[in-house]
């Protein structure tokens, strides 16, 4: 029984270790939006995310037009790095208008 418990706890810790980065990306994207775009755009990250569906955000990102869409929605924003765009995409995808999620603090 002790051996099973140790294996189970080890599996839980390993899963938590590997699952954490997938959840952190949307949070990092929210922080990037708040820091780089909130005042320049004049609206919250929640409003930005609700401008498209998850499928539309995914299309922009995969087609390589995500940066252009960001500048279209917020023309006064500074261009972001590719790493920042990945996190921002995760945030916008997570809170898109068809996601059922609402970013309350951003």
DADAQUI-V7522 format. One record per backbone hydrogen bond with DSSP energy under -1.0 kcal/mol. CO is the residue of the C=O (numbers start at 1). NH is the residue of the N-H. Records with the same first field share a line. If there is no record, write none. Layout:
CO = NH  NH
This chain:
1 = 5
2 = 6
3 = 7
4 = 8
5 = 9
6 = 10
7 = 11
8 = 12
9 = 13
10 = 14
11 = 15
12 = 16
13 = 17
14 = 18
15 = 19
16 = 20
20 = 24
21 = 25
24 = 28
25 = 29
26 = 30
27 = 31
28 = 32
29 = 33
30 = 34
31 = 35
32 = 36
33 = 37  38
37 = 41
38 = 42
44 = 48
45 = 49
46 = 50
48 = 51
49 = 52
52 = 97
53 = 57
54 = 58
55 = 59
56 = 60
57 = 61
58 = 62
59 = 63
60 = 65  66
65 = 69
66 = 70
67 = 71
68 = 72
69 = 73
70 = 74
74 = 77
81 = 85
82 = 86
83 = 87
84 = 88
85 = 89
86 = 90
87 = 91
88 = 92
89 = 93
90 = 94
91 = 95
93 = 96
96 = 99
102 = 104
106 = 45
